[in-house]
Amino acid sequence: MWICEYWAETAAHILLNCQFTRAIWTAVAYLFNSPLLHPSSWMDISSVKAWWSERTSYASALGKPRAKATTSLILLTLWAVWKERNRRIFQHKLLRPSGVCALIKEGATLWIHAGISSSRTPISEIFGRNCI
């Protein structure tokens, strides 16, 4: 059982291009009020490396605290998608995009409470208190 049964399993497809994954990115963009993470804003999705370079370049223009928070959120989302891929393959279980988003929100909450944000401005203040 794969993330998507329609395409070859490449890193770019699993993490960025798959309909399932794009639904997750769309929800995360809205949940955290971060248009930079919405798939409609992505120009280069030919590879994860190209996409990462583009996203981090745009994030740097947001100022250091928001750029760090955005980068953390990107990493958390990529990790959650990869874990869902592995859950499907190795445990034969699956979550809907909303379930994966709930895990991302939970992870972000834990990072905030653990003080993972190295900036002086908490992630919750950067993205809005309603998201966490």
ABEGO torsion letter per residue (X at the ends): XBABAABBBBAAAAAAABAAAAAAAAAAAAAAGBAAABAAABABAABAAAAAAAAAAAAAAAEAAAAAAAAAAAAAAAAAAAAAAAAAAAAGBBBBAAAAAAAAAAAAAAAAAAGABABABBAAAAAEAAAX
